[in-house]
Amino acid sequence: MIRLSGVSHAYGDESVVRDLSLSVEPGEVLAIIGPSGVGKTTLLRMLSLFVHPDAGRVAVDGESAWDVDADRRLALRREIGMVFQAASLFDATVARNVEYGLRVRRSWDDRLRDALGSLVGTAPTPDAVERSLDVVGLGDKLDQRARSLSGGEAQRVSFARALAYDPTYLLLDEPTSDLDPRNTGAIEDAVLEARDRGIGVVVATHDMHQAERVADRVGVLLGDGLTEVGPAERIFESPTDERTRKFIAGELVY
Amino acid sequence: MSVSPEGVELVTVLVDLPFRDGYVRSIISVSLYVSGVAVALSTLFSVPVALVLGFTDFRGKQLVKSVINTGMGFPSVVVGLVVLFAVSNQGPLGALDLVFTKEAMIVSQFVLATPPITAISLAAVSSVGDDVRDAARALGGTRLDVALVVIKEARYGIATAILAGFGRAISEVGSVLIVGGNITSASGVSKTRTLTTAIQLEARQGQYDTALVLGAVLVALVLAVNAVVVRFGDAGAMNR
């Protein structure tokens, strides 16, 4: 479980997240919904140990991530995959991109041998690479250059890249905001498949319908923090918080 | 493959040179050795410096950048003079006894090649997006992994930087003349004579045919280097 307890973060004078508590368990999909600019990205960056909160505690499986040394924190970070809003693929083949997370976890000896092997073209592609590309429906694109993919395909490869090393948690920041319905469907199917594998998935999205489709639990992040967290059905059908109700009804426009 | 008449003439000129065997070849190899080693060392120095300048903030960073930009246009004879003082008996490197050696020439070419290699590498690594570095970190990369990703993403720009540095080093006259001394051994084999300093000497002595041959070799080398730069650039563009 990744647990945020009373975390706050500010960029300069501008406080983005204030005294927020939230947790995610393996095997569930938690959607964070809210309008743009309320700190969804900052929240994910705290969950993924990218951002050190100004106050509060981030614990991964009970270990306080900012109270351990850097090596231990790296090990904790390696339990967490993150997919950004932009695909941000490396300038290489699809297979090399998806393999990256596996590669950095190997010893330097192995990596050197792998690098020499790829020069003479004998480095095999690990099964995990093909498996995770299959999850997003791009198993046939292994040898294609990442730069030649369409935007939707690139985002799906980016998802497969985070899935390949089998993280315990997977964080997605607006993963489908620029995608057409077909690619969006592929990503949402992949989210559900990741959950069924026992991965804890957090999706930050401004698309409420997407949250309804994939989420087990929903957290509603409005201007001044999480107004409500709970089972998706209950949040969408009978929100207790007045602001949440307005937001879901589309009356609260930012 | 047929040999063109011009080719035959060129070969004749080479064969008829008024020097012992291996004169031209030794000059070429001294030039390539000195410039090659200097550029290799400069690259090992410049790329990490470019990474640090590109991705960290520290006091005096702007000053370092200004020094590098100034260094790009720094007169090479002055560099030669400073290196000569440094390696002379009274200089800080005097104990190494480097006056009029290839090593001294390597030092001065290192100083000359470093600013352009650093500046062009800096431009290349700076163009690698934050998002790509974040992705490398998010996928479990250490700081070293992230740096390697940046180098890999900027590889075409860095290759251009290296070749630009090589171009500057190999076609440079002033500093290698001052610190190397343009020396041949008694048997007429180059010790510290490079293509550029040899051309200058041969032309002054009226040996225009030799000077022209050496000039042709130098131009051919520089063209070859530029052809590689252009190819790298094209390959980079094609992958974008």
Interface residues (C-beta under 8 A of the other chain):
Chain A: S48 F50 L74 R77 R78 G81 M82 F84 A86 S88 L89 F90 D91 A92 Y100 G101 V104 R105 R145 R147 S158 R161 A162 Y165
Chain B: G129 D131 V132 D134 A135 A136 R137 A138 L139 G140 G141 T142 D145 V149 K152 E153 N239 R240
